[in-house]
Amino acid sequence: MRALCCWTDLRPDTEGAVRFLWPDTHEFVDCRSHETRYHETLERYWQAGADFVNVEHDVVPDERVRDAFEECEEPWCVFVYELAVGFLPDVLGCVRFRTALMQAEPDAMVEAGKADQSGVTARAWYRTDVRLSQLLRRREYSPHLHGRVPHLNEKQKLSDPDAAYRLSLHKHADRVAPNTL
C-alpha cells in the first residue's frame, strides 16, 4: 500500500514513522508556498486508483495504523487525532482510501476541488478535507473509525478541559455552590 505525506513543516517523528511503516512505498511532497499542491497531489493519487494512506506532516501513525489499514475492507478508514474542535473523523491527517471507492467515485477529488460560493481558493489545502468529506457523505459514504493517533501540533489541540473548568469555577466563585471546587 502506498503512503503519502504532504508537508509544510515535516515533523521528524512523522517522517520516521512513515518511512518505517511503509519503507518502500512512501512519498513525501513539499507543499510549502503552494496553496493547492496538497489537493493536486491527492487528486493524482485518487486518479491512479490504488489503495493509499495519507498521513499529514504532524500526525504520528504506528503499527496499529498500518495493520488496520491493510486488513480493513471498508472503503474509507480513519484514525482521528486531537484538534481544537475535538476528534473529527472527516479530516485527512491519518486516512486510507481503497481502490473500490476511487473506482466508484472517480470524480470525487476533482469535484471536491472546484470553487464554491465560500470564496475559498479552489483546491486550497485548508478546505480539501471538508470538501471531500462533504462530497463523500452526500454520496452515502462515511469514514470507518479505528482509533486515535498522536497529533504534534500543540496550537491545534484542545486545552485541558478540567483545568479550563476549574478556572471558570474560580472566576465565578461567587456564583458557585460551596464544596464544588
Contact map, one row per residue, 1 for C-alpha under 8 A:
1110000000000000000001001000000000000000000000000111100000000000000001000000000000000000000000000000000000000000000000000000000000000000000000000000000000000000000000000000000000000
1111000000000000000001001110000000000000000000000111100000000000000000000000000000000000000000000000000000000000000000000000000000000000000000000000000000000000000000000000000000000
1111100000000000010001001110000000000000000000000001111000000000000000000000000000000000000000000000000000000000000000000000000000000000000000000000000000000000000000000000000000000
0111110000000000000000000111100000000000000000000001111000000000000000000000000000000000000000000000000000000000000000000000000000000000000000000000000000000000000000000000000000000
0011111000000000010000000111100000000000000000000000011110000000000000000000000000000000000000000000000000000000000000000000000000000000000000000000000000000000000000000000000000000
0001111100000000000000000001111000000100000000000000001110000000000000000000000000000000000000000000000000000000000000000000000000000000000000000000000000000000000000000000000000000
0000111111000000000000000001111100000000000000000000000110000000000000000000000000000000000000000000000000000000000000000000000000000000000000000000000000000000000000000000000000000
0000011111000000000000000000011100000000000000000000000010000000000000000000000000000000000000000000000000000000000000000000000000000000000000000000000000000000000000000000000000000
0000001111100000000000000000000000000000000000000000000011000000000000000000000000000000000000000000000000000000000000000000000000000000000000000000000000000000000000000000000000000
0000001111110110000000000000000000000000000000000000000011000000000000000000000000000000000000000000000000000000000000000000000000000000000000000000000000000000000000000000000000000
0000000011111110000000000000000000000000000000000000000011000000000000000000000000000000000000000000000000000000000000000000000000000000000000000000000100000000000000000000000000000
0000000001111111000000000000000000000000000000000000000000000000000000000000000000000000000000000000000000000000000000000000000000000000000000000000000000000000000000000000000000000
0000000000111111100000000000000000000000000000000000000000010000000000000000000000000000000000000000000000000000000000000000000000000000000000000000000000000000000000000000000000000
0000000001111111110000000000000000000000000000000000000011111000000000000000000000000000000000000000000000000000000000000000000000000000000000000000000000000000000000000000000000000
0000000001111111111000000000000000000000000000000000000010000000000000000000000000000000000000000000000000000000000000000000000000000000000000000000000000000000000000000000000000000
0000000000011111111100000000000000000000000000000000000000000000000000000000000000000000000000000000000000000000000000000000000000000000000000000000000000000000000000000000000000000
0000000000001111111110000000000000000000000000000000000000011100000000000000000000000000000000000000000000000000000000000000000000000000000000000000000000000000000000000000000000000
0010100000000111111111100100000000000000000000000000001000001000000000000000000000000000000000000000000000000000000000000000000000000000000000000000000000000000000000000000000000000
0000000000000011111111110100000000000000000000000000000000000000000000000000000000000000000000000000000000000000000000000000000000000000000000000000000000000000000000000000000000000
0000000000000001111111100000000000000000000000000000000000000000000000000000000000000000000000000000000000000000000000000000000000000000000000000000000000000000000000000000000000000
0000000000000000111111100000000000000000000000000000000000000110010000000000000000000000000000000000000000000000000000000000000000000000000000000000000000000000000000000000000000000
1110000000000000011111111100000000000000000000000000000000000000000000000000000000000000000000000000000000000000000000000000000000000000000000000000000000000000000000000000000000000
0000000000000000011111111100000000000000000000000000000000000000000000000000000000000000000000000000000000000000000000000000000000000000000000000000000000000000000000000000000000000
0000000000000000001001111100000000000000000000000000000000000000000000000000000000000000000000000000000000000000000000000000000000000000000000000000000000000000000000000000000000000
1110000000000000000001111110000000000000000000000000000000000000000000000000000000000000000000000000000000000000000000000000000000000000000000000000000000000000000000000000000000000
0111100000000000011001111111000000000000000000000000000000000000000000000000000000000000000000000000000000000000000000000000000000000000000000000000000000000000000000000000000000000
0111100000000000000000001111100000000000000000000000000000000000000000000000000000000000000000000000000000000000000000000000000000000000000000000000000000000000000000000000000000000
0001111000000000000000000111110000000000000000000000000000000000000000000000000000000000000000000000000000000000000000000000000000000000000000000000000000000000000000000000000000000
0001111000000000000000000011111000000000000000000000000000000000000000000000000000000000000000000000000000000000000000000000000000000000000000000000000000000000000000000000000000000
0000011100000000000000000001111100000000000000000000000000000000000000000000000000000000000000000000000000000000000000000000000000000000000000000000000000000000000000000000000000000
0000011100000000000000000000111111101100000000000000000000000000000000000000000000000000000000000000000000000000000000000000000000000000000000000000000000000000000000000000000000000
0000001100000000000000000000011111100000000000000000000000000000000000000000000000000000000000000000000000000000000000000000000000000000000000000000000000000000000000000000000000000
0000000000000000000000000000001111100000000000000000000000000000000000000000000000000000000000000000000000000000000000000000000000000000000000000000000000000000000000000000000000000
0000000000000000000000000000001111111100000000000000000000000000000000000000000000000000000000000000000000000000000000000000000000000000000000000000000000000000000000000000000000000
0000000000000000000000000000001111111100000000000000000000000000000000000000000000000000000000000000000000000000000000000011100000000000000000000000000000000000000000000000000000000
0000000000000000000000000000000001111111000000000000000000000000000000000000000000000000000000000000000000000000000000000111100000000000000000000000000000000000000000000000000000000
0000000000000000000000000000001001111111100000000000000000000000000000000000000000000000000000000000000000000000000000000000100000000000000000000000000000000000000000000000000000000
0000010000000000000000000000001001111111110000000000000000000000000000000000000000000000000000000000000000000000000000000001100000000000000000000000000000000000000000000000000000000
0000000000000000000000000000000000011111111000000000000000000000000000000000000000000000000000000000000000001000100000000011100100000000000000000000000000000000000000000000000000000
0000000000000000000000000000000000011111111100000000000000000000000000000000000000000000000000000000000000000000000000000010000000000000000000000000000000000000000000000000000000000
0000000000000000000000000000000000001111111110000000000000000000000000000000000000000000000000000000000000000000000000000000000000000000000000000000000000000000000000000000000000000
0000000000000000000000000000000000000111111111000000000000000000000000000000000000000000000000000000000000001000000000000000000000000000000000000000000000000000000000000000000000000
0000000000000000000000000000000000000011111111100000000000000000000000000000000000000000000000000000000000001100000000000000000000000000000000000000000000000000000000000000000000000
0000000000000000000000000000000000000001111111110000000000000000000000000000000000000000000000000000000000000000000000000000000000000000000000000000000000000000000000000000000000000
0000000000000000000000000000000000000000111111111101000000000000000000000000000000000000000000000000000000000000000000000000000000000000000000000000000000000000000000000000000000000
0000000000000000000000000000000000000000011111111100000000000000000000000000000000000000000000000000010001001000000000000000000000000000000000000000000000000000000000000000000000000
0000000000000000000000000000000000000000001111111000000000000000000000000000000000000000000000000000010001000000000000000000000000000000000000000000000000000000000000000000000000000
0000000000000000000000000000000000000000000111111100000000000000000000000000000000000000000000000000000000000000000000000000000000000000000000000000000000000000000000000000000000000
0000000000000000000000000000000000000000000011111110000000000000000000000000000000000000000000000010011000000000000000000000000000000000000000000000000000000000000000000000000000000
1100000000000000000000000000000000000000000011011111000000000000000000000000000000000000000000000110010000000000000000000000000000000000000000000000000000000000000000000000000000000
1100000000000000000000000000000000000000000000001111100000000000000000000000000000000000000000011110000000000000000000000000000000000000000000000000000000000000000000000000000000000
1111000000000000000000000000000000000000000010000111110000000000000000000000000000000000000000011100000000000000000000000000000000000000000000000000000000000000000000000000000000000
1111000000000000000000000000000000000000000000000011111000000000000010000000000000000000000001111000000000000000000000000000000000000000000000000000000000000000000000000000000000000
0011100000000000000000000000000000000000000000000001111100000000000000000000000000000000000111110000000000000000000000000000000000000000000000000000000000000000000000000000000000000
0011110000000000010000000000000000000000000000000000111110111000000000000000000000000000000111100000000000000000000000000000000000000000000000000000000000000000000000000000000000000
0000111000000000000000000000000000000000000000000000011111100000000000000000000000000000000111000000000000000000000000000000000000000000000000000000000000000000000000000000000000000
0000111111100110000000000000000000000000000000000000001111100000000000000000000000000000000010000000000000000000000000000000000000000000000000000000000000000000000000000000000000000
0000000011100100000000000000000000000000000000000000000111110000000000000000000000000000000000000000000000000000000000000000000000000000000000000000001110000000000000000000000000000
0000000000000100000000000000000000000000000000000000001111111000000000000000000010000000000011000000000000000000000000000000000000000000000000000000111100000000000000000000000000000
0000000000001100100000000000000000000000000000000000001001111100000000000000000000000000000000000000000000000000000000000000000000000000000000000000111100000000000000000000000000000
0000000000000100110000000000000000000000000000000000001000111111110000000000000000000000000001000000000000000000000000000000000000000000000000000000110000000000000000000000000000000
0000000000000000100010000000000000000000000000000000000000011111110000000000000000000000000000000000000000000000000000000000000000000000000000000000100000000000000000000000000000000
0000000000000000000010000000000000000000000000000000000000001111111000000000000000000000000000000000000000000000000000000000000000000000000000000000000000000000000000000000000000000
0000000000000000000000000000000000000000000000000000000000001111111100000000000000000000000000000000000000000000000000000000000000000000000000000000000000000000000000000000000000000
0000000000000000000000000000000000000000000000000000000000001111111110000000001000000000000000000000000000000000000000000000000000000000000000000000000000000000000000000000000000000
0000000000000000000010000000000000000000000000000000000000001111111111000000000000000000000000000000000000000000000000000000000000000000000000000000000000000000000000000000000000000
0000000000000000000000000000000000000000000000000000000000000011111111100000000000000000000000000000000000000000000000000000000000000000000000000000000000000000000000000000000000000
0000000000000000000000000000000000000000000000000000000000000001111111110000000000000000000000000000000000000000000000000000000000000000000000000100000000000000000000000000000000000
0000000000000000000000000000000000000000000000000000100000000000111111110000100000000000000000010000000000000000000000000000000000000000000000000000000000000000000000000000000000000
1000000000000000000000000000000000000000000000000000000000000000011111110000000000000000000000000000000000000000000000000000000000000000000000000000000000000000000000000000000000000
0000000000000000000000000000000000000000000000000000000000000000001111111000000000000000000000000000000000000000000000000000000000000000000000000000000000000000000000000000000000000
0000000000000000000000000000000000000000000000000000000000000000000111111100100000000000000000000000000000000000000000000000000000000000000000000000000000000000000000000000000000000
0000000000000000000000000000000000000000000000000000000000000000000000111110000000000000000000000100000000000000000000000000000000000000000000000000000000000000000000000000000000000
0000000000000000000000000000000000000000000000000000000000000000000000011111100000000000000000000100000000000000000000000000000000000000000000010000000000000000000000000000000000000
0000000000000000000000000000000000000000000000000000000000000000000000001111100000000000000000011111100000000000000000000000000000000000000000000000000000000000000000000000000000000
0000000000000000000000000000000000000000000000000000000000000000000000000111110000000000000000111100100000000000000000000000000000000000000011110000000000000000000000000000000000000
0000000000000000000000000000000000000000000000000000000000000000000010010111111000000000000000111000000000000000000000000000000000000000000000111100000000000000000000000000000000000
0000000000000000000000000000000000000000000000000000000000000000000000000001111100000000100101110000000000000000000000000000000000000000000000111110000000000000000000000000000000000
0000000000000000000000000000000000000000000000000000000000000000100000000000111110000000100001100000000000000000000000000000000000000000000000001111100000000000000000000000000000000
0000000000000000000000000000000000000000000000000000000000000000000000000000011111000011101011000000000000000000000000000000000000000000000000001111100000000000000000000000000000000
0000000000000000000000000000000000000000000000000000000000100000000000000000001111100011000010000000000000000000000000000000000000000000000000000001111000000000000000000000000000000
0000000000000000000000000000000000000000000000000000000000000000000000000000000111110111000000000000000000000000000000000000000000000000000000000000011000011100000000000000000000000
0000000000000000000000000000000000000000000000000000000000000000000000000000000011111111000000000000000000000000000000000000000000000000000000000000000000011100000000000000000000000
0000000000000000000000000000000000000000000000000000000000000000000000000000000001111100000000000000000000000000000000000000000000000000000000000000000000011110000000000000000000000
0000000000000000000000000000000000000000000000000000000000000000000000000000000000111111000000000000000000000000000000000000000000000000000000000000000000000100000000000000000000000
0000000000000000000000000000000000000000000000000000000000000000000000000000000001111111000000000000000000000000000000000000000000000000000000000000000000000100000000000000000000000
0000000000000000000000000000000000000000000000000000000000000000000000000000000111101111100000000000000000000000000000000000000000000000000000000000000000000000000000000000000000000
0000000000000000000000000000000000000000000000000000000000000000000000000000000111101111111000000000000000000000000000000000000000000000000000000000000000000000000000000000000000000
0000000000000000000000000000000000000000000000000000000000000000000000000000011100000011111000000000000000000000000000000000000000000000000000101000000000000000000000000000000000000
0000000000000000000000000000000000000000000000000000000000000000000000000000000000000001111100000000000000000000000000000000000011001000000000100000000000000000000000000000000000000
0000000000000000000000000000000000000000000000000000000000000000000000000000000100000001111111100000000000000000000000000000000011001000000000000000000000000000000000000000000000000
0000000000000000000000000000000000000000000000000000011100000000000000000000010000000000011111100000000000000000000000000000000010000000000000000000000000000000000000000000000000000
0000000000000000000000000000000000000000000000000000011110100000000000000000000110000000001111100000000000000000000000000000000000000000000000000000000000000000000000000000000000000
0000000000000000000000000000000000000000000000000000111100101000000000000000011100000000001111110000000000000000000000000000000000000000000000000000100000000000000000000000000000000
0000000000000000000000000000000000000000000000000000111000000000000000000001111000000000001111111000000000000000000000000000000000000000000000000000000000000000000000000000000000000
0000000000000000000000000000000000000000000000000011110000000000000010000011110000000000000001111100000000000000000000000000000000000000000000000000000000000000000000000000000000000
0000000000000000000000000000000000000000000000000011100000000000000000000011100000000000000000111110110000000000000000000000000000000000000000000000000000000000000000000000000000000
0000000000000000000000000000000000000000000000000111000000000000000000001111000000000000000000011111110000000000000000000000000000000000000000000000000000000000000000000000000000000
0000000000000000000000000000000000000000000000001110000000000000000000000010000000000000000000001111111000000000000000000000000000000000000000000000000000000000000000000000000000000
0000000000000000000000000000000000000000000000000000000000000000000000000010000000000000000000000111111100000000000000000000000000000000000000000000000000000000000000000000000000000
0000000000000000000000000000000000000000000000000000000000000000000000000011000000000000000000001111111111000000000000000000000000000000000000000000000000000000000000000000000000000
0000000000000000000000000000000000000000000001101100000000000000000000000000000000000000000000001111111111010000000000000000000000000000000000000000000000000000000000000000000000000
0000000000000000000000000000000000000000000000001000000000000000000000000000000000000000000000000011111111000000000000000000000000000000000000000000000000000000000000000000000000000
0000000000000000000000000000000000000000000000000000000000000000000000000000000000000000000000000001111111000000000000000000000000000000000000000000000000000000000000000000000000000
0000000000000000000000000000000000000000000000000000000000000000000000000000000000000000000000000000111111110000000000000000000000000000000000000000000000000000000000000000000000000
0000000000000000000000000000000000000000000001100000000000000000000000000000000000000000000000000000111111111000000000000000000000000000000000000000000000000000000000000000000000000
0000000000000000000000000000000000000000000000000000000000000000000000000000000000000000000000000000000011111110000000000000000000000000000000000000000000000000000000000000000000000
0000000000000000000000000000000000000000000000000000000000000000000000000000000000000000000000000000010011111111000000000000000000010011000000000000000000000000000000000000000000000
0000000000000000000000000000000000000010011001000000000000000000000000000000000000000000000000000000000001111111100000000000000000010000000000000000000000000000000000000000000000000
0000000000000000000000000000000000000000001000000000000000000000000000000000000000000000000000000000000000111111110000000000000000000000000000000000000000000000000000000000000000000
0000000000000000000000000000000000000000000000000000000000000000000000000000000000000000000000000000000000111111110000000000000000000010000000000000000000000000000000000000000000000
0000000000000000000000000000000000000000000000000000000000000000000000000000000000000000000000000000000000011111110000000010000100110010000000000000000000000000000000000000000000000
0000000000000000000000000000000000000010000000000000000000000000000000000000000000000000000000000000000000001111111000000111000100100000000000000000000000000000000000000000000000000
0000000000000000000000000000000000000000000000000000000000000000000000000000000000000000000000000000000000000111111100000110000000000000000000000000000000000000000000000000000000000
0000000000000000000000000000000000000000000000000000000000000000000000000000000000000000000000000000000000000000111111111110000000000000000000000000000000000000000000000000000000000
0000000000000000000000000000000000000000000000000000000000000000000000000000000000000000000000000000000000000000011111110100000000000000000000000000000000000000000000000000000000000
0000000000000000000000000000000000000000000000000000000000000000000000000000000000000000000000000000000000000000001111110000000000000000000000000000000000000000000000000000000000000
0000000000000000000000000000000000000000000000000000000000000000000000000000000000000000000000000000000000000000001111110000000000000000000000000000000000000000000000000000000000000
0000000000000000000000000000000000000000000000000000000000000000000000000000000000000000000000000000000000000000001111111000000000000000000000000000000000000000000000000000000000000
0000000000000000000000000000000000000000000000000000000000000000000000000000000000000000000000000000000000000000001111111101001000000000000000000000000000000000000000000000000000000
0000000000000000000000000000000000000000000000000000000000000000000000000000000000000000000000000000000000000000001000111111000000000000000000000000000000000000000000000000000000000
0000000000000000000000000000000000010000000000000000000000000000000000000000000000000000000000000000000000000000111100011111000000000000000000000000000000000000000000000000000000000
0000000000000000000000000000000000110011000000000000000000000000000000000000000000000000000000000000000000000001111000001111101100000000000000000000000000000000000000000000000000000
0000000000000000000000000000000000110110000000000000000000000000000000000000000000000000000000000000000000000000100000011111111100000000000000000000000000000000000000000000000000000
0000000000000000000000000000000000111110000000000000000000000000000000000000000000000000000000000000000000000000000000000011111110000000000000000000000000000000000000000000000000000
0000000000000000000000000000000000000000000000000000000000000000000000000000000000000000000000000000000000000000000000000001111110000000000000000000000000000000000000000000000000000
0000000000000000000000000000000000000000000000000000000000000000000000000000000000000000000000000000000000000000000000010011111111100000000000000000000000000000000000000000000000000
0000000000000000000000000000000000000010000000000000000000000000000000000000000000000000000000000000000000000001100000000011111111110000000000000000000000000000000000000000000000000
0000000000000000000000000000000000000000000000000000000000000000000000000000000000000000011100000000000000000000000000000000111111111000000000000000000000000000000000000000000000000
0000000000000000000000000000000000000000000000000000000000000000000000000000000000000000011000000000000000000000000000000000001111111100000000000000000000000000000000000000000000000
0000000000000000000000000000000000000000000000000000000000000000000000000000000000000000000000000000000000000001100000000000001111111110000000000000000000000000000000000000000000000
0000000000000000000000000000000000000000000000000000000000000000000000000000000000000000000000000000000000011001000000000000000111111111000000000000000000000000000000000000000000000
0000000000000000000000000000000000000000000000000000000000000000000000000000000000000000011000000000000000000000000000000000000011111111100000000000000000000000000000000000000000000
0000000000000000000000000000000000000000000000000000000000000000000000000000000000000000000000000000000000000000000000000000000001111111110000000000000000000000000000000000000000000
0000000000000000000000000000000000000000000000000000000000000000000000000000000000000000000000000000000000010011000000000000000000111111111000000000000000000000000000000000000000000
0000000000000000000000000000000000000000000000000000000000000000000000000000000000000000000000000000000000010000000000000000000000011111111111000000000000000000000000000000000000000
0000000000000000000000000000000000000000000000000000000000000000000000000000000000000000000000000000000000000000000000000000000000001111111111000000000000000000000000000000000000000
0000000000000000000000000000000000000000000000000000000000000000000000000000000000000000000000000000000000000000000000000000000000000111111110000000000000000000000000000000000000000
0000000000000000000000000000000000000000000000000000000000000000000000000000000000000000000000000000000000000000000000000000000000000011111110000000000000000000000000000000000000000
0000000000000000000000000000000000000000000000000000000000000000000000000000000000000000000000000000000000000000000000000000000000000001111111000000000000000000000000000000000000000
0000000000000000000000000000000000000000000000000000000000000000000000000001000000000000000000000000000000000000000000000000000000000001111111100000000000000000000000000000000000000
0000000000000000000000000000000000000000000000000000000000000000000000000001000000000000000000000000000000000000000000000000000000000001100111110000000000000000000000000000000000000
0000000000000000000000000000000000000000000000000000000000000000000000000001110000000000110000000000000000000000000000000000000000000000000011111000000000000000000000000000000000000
0000000000000000000000000000000000000000000000000000000000000000000000000101110000000000000000000000000000000000000000000000000000000000000001111100000000000000000000000000000000000
0000000000000000000000000000000000000000000000000000000000000000000000000000111100000000100000000000000000000000000000000000000000000000000000111110000000000000000000000000000000000
0000000000000000000000000000000000000000000000000000000000000000000100000000111100000000000000000000000000000000000000000000000000000000000000011111000000000000000000000000000000000
0000000000000000000000000000000000000000000000000000000000000000000000000000011100000000000000000000000000000000000000000000000000000000000000001111100000000000000000000000000000000
0000000000000000000000000000000000000000000000000000000000000000000000000000001110000000000000000000000000000000000000000000000000000000000000000111110000000000000000000000000000000
0000000000000000000000000000000000000000000000000000000000111100000000000000001110000000000001000000000000000000000000000000000000000000000000000011111000000000000000000000000000000
0000000000000000000000000000000000000000000000000000000000111000000000000000000011000000000000000000000000000000000000000000000000000000000000000001111100000000000000000000000000000
0000000000000000000000000000000000000000000000000000000001110000000000000000000011000000000000000000000000000000000000000000000000000000000000000000111111001000000000000000000000000
0000000000100000000000000000000000000000000000000000000001110000000000000000000000000000000000000000000000000000000000000000000000000000000000000000011111000000000000000000000000000
0000000000000000000000000000000000000000000000000000000001000000000000000000000000000000000000000000000000000000000000000000000000000000000000000000001111111000000000000000000000000
0000000000000000000000000000000000000000000000000000000000000000000000000000000000000000000000000000000000000000000000000000000000000000000000000000001111111000000000000000000000000
0000000000000000000000000000000000000000000000000000000000000000000000000000000000000000000000000000000000000000000000000000000000000000000000000000000011111000000000000000000000000
0000000000000000000000000000000000000000000000000000000000000000000000000000000001110000000000000000000000000000000000000000000000000000000000000000000011111100000000000000000000000
0000000000000000000000000000000000000000000000000000000000000000000000000000000001110000000000000000000000000000000000000000000000000000000000000000001011111110000000000000000000000
0000000000000000000000000000000000000000000000000000000000000000000000000000000001111100000000000000000000000000000000000000000000000000000000000000000000011111100000000000000000000
0000000000000000000000000000000000000000000000000000000000000000000000000000000000010000000000000000000000000000000000000000000000000000000000000000000000001111100100000000000000000
0000000000000000000000000000000000000000000000000000000000000000000000000000000000000000000000000000000000000000000000000000000000000000000000000000000000000111111100000000000000000
0000000000000000000000000000000000000000000000000000000000000000000000000000000000000000000000000000000000000000000000000000000000000000000000000000000000000111111110000000000000000
0000000000000000000000000000000000000000000000000000000000000000000000000000000000000000000000000000000000000000000000000000000000000000000000000000000000000001111111000000000000000
0000000000000000000000000000000000000000000000000000000000000000000000000000000000000000000000000000000000000000000000000000000000000000000000000000000000000001111111100000000000000
0000000000000000000000000000000000000000000000000000000000000000000000000000000000000000000000000000000000000000000000000000000000000000000000000000000000000011111111110000000000000
0000000000000000000000000000000000000000000000000000000000000000000000000000000000000000000000000000000000000000000000000000000000000000000000000000000000000000111111111000000000000
0000000000000000000000000000000000000000000000000000000000000000000000000000000000000000000000000000000000000000000000000000000000000000000000000000000000000000011111111100000000001
0000000000000000000000000000000000000000000000000000000000000000000000000000000000000000000000000000000000000000000000000000000000000000000000000000000000000000001111111110000000000
0000000000000000000000000000000000000000000000000000000000000000000000000000000000000000000000000000000000000000000000000000000000000000000000000000000000000000000111111111000000000
0000000000000000000000000000000000000000000000000000000000000000000000000000000000000000000000000000000000000000000000000000000000000000000000000000000000000000000011111111100100001
0000000000000000000000000000000000000000000000000000000000000000000000000000000000000000000000000000000000000000000000000000000000000000000000000000000000000000000001111111100000001
0000000000000000000000000000000000000000000000000000000000000000000000000000000000000000000000000000000000000000000000000000000000000000000000000000000000000000000000111111100000000
0000000000000000000000000000000000000000000000000000000000000000000000000000000000000000000000000000000000000000000000000000000000000000000000000000000000000000000000011111111100000
0000000000000000000000000000000000000000000000000000000000000000000000000000000000000000000000000000000000000000000000000000000000000000000000000000000000000000000000001111111110000
0000000000000000000000000000000000000000000000000000000000000000000000000000000000000000000000000000000000000000000000000000000000000000000000000000000000000000000000000001111100000
0000000000000000000000000000000000000000000000000000000000000000000000000000000000000000000000000000000000000000000000000000000000000000000000000000000000000000000000000001111110000
0000000000000000000000000000000000000000000000000000000000000000000000000000000000000000000000000000000000000000000000000000000000000000000000000000000000000000000000001001111111010
0000000000000000000000000000000000000000000000000000000000000000000000000000000000000000000000000000000000000000000000000000000000000000000000000000000000000000000000000000101111110
0000000000000000000000000000000000000000000000000000000000000000000000000000000000000000000000000000000000000000000000000000000000000000000000000000000000000000000000000000000111111
0000000000000000000000000000000000000000000000000000000000000000000000000000000000000000000000000000000000000000000000000000000000000000000000000000000000000000000000000000000011111
0000000000000000000000000000000000000000000000000000000000000000000000000000000000000000000000000000000000000000000000000000000000000000000000000000000000000000000000000000000111111
0000000000000000000000000000000000000000000000000000000000000000000000000000000000000000000000000000000000000000000000000000000000000000000000000000000000000000000001001100000001111
